[in-house]
Amino acid sequence: MDKNSIITLPNAHLRNRSRKVGLINNSVKDLAKNMQKALLDWEANRTHELGVALAAVQVDQLLRVVVIRNNFEDKGDTSYQVLVNPEITKYEGKLEQDYEGCLSIKDIYGYVPRYTRVRVKALKLDGSIIRLKADGFLARVLQHEIDHTNGIVFIDHIKEIPNAFYKLDKEGKLEALDYEQQIKKNRILWK
C-alpha cells in the first residue's frame, strides 16, 4: 500500500461501521504493516504534516484496526502501535477544542471538541488485551481513530462553530476558511 490507497470523502465507505476482528491472523498483521506503509508514504509527500494515525477503513478495509505513531514529537521515529478492536471504555476530563486534520479529508483542518482524557481497551497483534489511559494529544488521536471505526469523521463534530475550518498555507501555518462557504461547498461530506 501507498498514499494512493488512502480513500477520502465523499467515498461512502468512510461512513460505514467497521467489523470487529474475530481472529488476528497473518492477513490482519499484513494489513497493519501495509497501513503503516501507506501512512509513511503519505507523510513523505507532506512538508509540514506528520502521519500520526490511520484506521483500516481509511484504506478501504472495514475492520476495526488502528495504527498510531509511538512518538508524535520525532518524525524520524517511524514506529507504530497497532490496536485491534479498540473501544473507548470511559471519557474523562473536560471537552476541549483543538485543531484536527485527517488523511481522508483533503486539505481541511477543523477546530474540534474532544475529551481531554479517555480510557481505551483493545487487543495487540499477539492477541493480548491492552488497556490505555490517555490524555492530551493521544486522547484526541484515539477518539479520532475510534470514530473512524464507527463511520464518523471529525467534521461531524463541528456544528456551527465560527472559525472552525482551516487549511495549511505554504509555510505550514493554519489559515481560517469561511464556515458558511465550507458548509455550502462540502455539503456532500457532512452526515
C-alpha positions, -999 to 999 in steps of 0.1 A, spaced: 0 0 0 10 36 -5 -6 70 -1 -29 63 -31 -45 35 -10 -60 61 14 -96 69 5 -111 103 10 -146 118 13 -170 117 -4 -162 79 -6 -192 64 12 -172 36 27 -158 61 53 -193 64 67 -196 26 74 -190 9 107 -161 -14 107 -164 -51 117 -147 -65 148 -117 -87 141 -125 -122 153 -91 -138 147 -58 -120 145 -42 -139 116 -15 -131 91 -39 -111 69 -46 -87 98 -9 -84 106 -2 -77 69 -30 -51 69 -14 -33 98 21 -33 81 5 -20 49 -14 7 68 19 19 82 35 19 48 6 40 34 8 64 63 46 69 59 42 73 21 16 100 27 38 117 52 68 116 29 48 138 4 38 164 30 62 191 41 45 203 73 25 173 84 31 142 104 14 109 98 0 103 133 -25 75 129 -47 56 104 -78 34 107 -83 4 84 -114 20 69 -92 47 55 -75 21 33 -110 7 24 -108 -22 48 -138 -23 71 -120 -39 100 -115 -24 135 -78 -20 132 -59 12 140 -22 22 138 -9 50 160 26 65 159 46 59 191 63 93 191 45 124 179 75 146 185 101 129 163 94 125 126 124 102 124 108 77 147 85 57 124 74 30 149 37 25 154 14 7 178 -14 -14 164 -47 -16 182 -73 -42 172 -109 -38 181 -102 -6 201 -131 9 221 -134 38 245 -145 25 279 -146 59 296 -145 96 287 -129 117 313 -117 153 318 -135 181 300 -144 188 264 -117 209 249 -115 223 213 -83 219 193 -72 215 157 -75 182 138 -67 171 103 -75 138 86 -59 120 57 -93 112 44 -105 148 43 -82 166 19 -66 199 29 -91 208 56 -84 211 93 -111 217 119 -115 231 154 -130 200 171 -142 194 207 -128 162 223 -125 149 258 -91 156 274 -88 120 288 -100 86 277 -96 50 287 -93 25 259 -94 -12 257 -80 -31 226 -61 -61 215 -24 -61 205 -14 -81 174 -4 -110 196 -40 -112 209 -33 -99 244 -55 -72 259 -42 -37 263 -58 -11 284 -47 25 279 -52 57 299 -46 86 276 -47 123 280 -39 153 258 -30 148 222 -30 109 224 -65 110 239 -76 132 209 -59 108 184 -76 78 199 -111 94 198 -105 105 162 -94 70 151 -120 51 170 -146 74 155 -134 62 121 -141 26 131 -177 38 138 -181 56 105 -176 91 120 -152 117 107 -140 149 126 -162 173 106 -192 156 121 -183 171 154 -183 207 140 -217 222 144 -220 260 138 -187 268 153 -173 301 139 -138 299 126 -139 261 127 -123 253 93 -87 259 82 -62 250 56 -24 250 57 -6 278 40 28 273 22 46 280 55 27 253 74 5 278 93 -33 273 97 -53 298 77 -90 303 85 -117 293 59 -152 308 58 -176 284 77 -206 291 55 -187 286 23 -173 253 36 -208 241 45 -221 250 11 -191 237 -8 -188 205 11 -224 197 19 -220 162 5 -193 155 31 -215 160 61 -238 134 76 
